[in-house]
Amino acid sequence: RKEVEQDPGPFNVPEGATVAFNCTYSNSASQSFFWYRQDCRKEPKLLMSVYSSGNEDGRFTAQLNRASQYISLLIRDSKLSDSATYLCVVKRGGGSYIPTFGRGTSLIVHP
Amino acid sequence: DAGVIQSPRHEVTEMGQEVTLRCKPISGHDYLFWYRQTMMRGLELLIYFNNNVPIDDSGMPEDRFSAKMPNASFSTLKIQPSEPRDSAVYFCASRGTSGSGVGGSSSYNEQFFGPGTRLTVL
């Protein structure tokens, strides 16, 4: 089983739709979780961290479920500009600085 | 302020040639990471440095790959000899601790990626 798994998609949704991605991780000792966004032929950029209590940033909501070992990203009122690949990132605790990236979920928002 | 700088942005070379990729991290950042991204394998961590010292190189695929960080503002990733299967996008990323350095974020966990080097080995 891969350490971090994501559905590659693509998720093809109309503008204004709500879309959700999940990411599962295998290491129960994982401590830090993030979502990165990568536009086509560009570098990944941090979208948001994922906190145990869940967190929201505008139209984006991230949640963590430690019992089931997954994190989620919810995007409300999708915009054309949200089209990108969303990478799930997991880091172990204990002072490890090594992040493990999922392969990403592709989102296409169409008019 | 400049982010992570990588050069060259594109490199096309022939099998067997030596390839050197360069990275300048964000000033003040004390961690530097080299990644490789392909369609098949996604984003893979090759090696990372802390305060110019290599900490974990377990992701380096084989002896043909080597990385150095002679000072806080410069790192290289070298492939010698190169092979067609090395074709990929190579990213360099840096991060600080406790929100140190230029980067525009207060999150010390955030890695800032360079624009990448797109390598094609024929």
HADDOCK unambig.tbl for C-alpha pairs under 7 A between the chains (distance, minus, plus):
assign (segid A and resid 42 and name CA) (segid B and resid 115 and name CA) 6.26 0.50 0.50
assign (segid A and resid 43 and name CA) (segid B and resid 113 and name CA) 6.04 0.50 0.50
assign (segid A and resid 43 and name CA) (segid B and resid 114 and name CA) 6.52 0.50 0.50
assign (segid A and resid 43 and name CA) (segid B and resid 115 and name CA) 5.31 0.50 0.50
assign (segid A and resid 43 and name CA) (segid B and resid 116 and name CA) 6.65 0.50 0.50
assign (segid A and resid 44 and name CA) (segid B and resid 113 and name CA) 6.48 0.50 0.50
assign (segid A and resid 45 and name CA) (segid B and resid 112 and name CA) 6.91 0.50 0.50
assign (segid A and resid 46 and name CA) (segid B and resid 110 and name CA) 6.71 0.50 0.50
assign (segid A and resid 101 and name CA) (segid B and resid 43 and name CA) 6.32 0.50 0.50
assign (segid A and resid 103 and name CA) (segid B and resid 42 and name CA) 4.82 0.50 0.50
assign (segid A and resid 103 and name CA) (segid B and resid 43 and name CA) 6.67 0.50 0.50
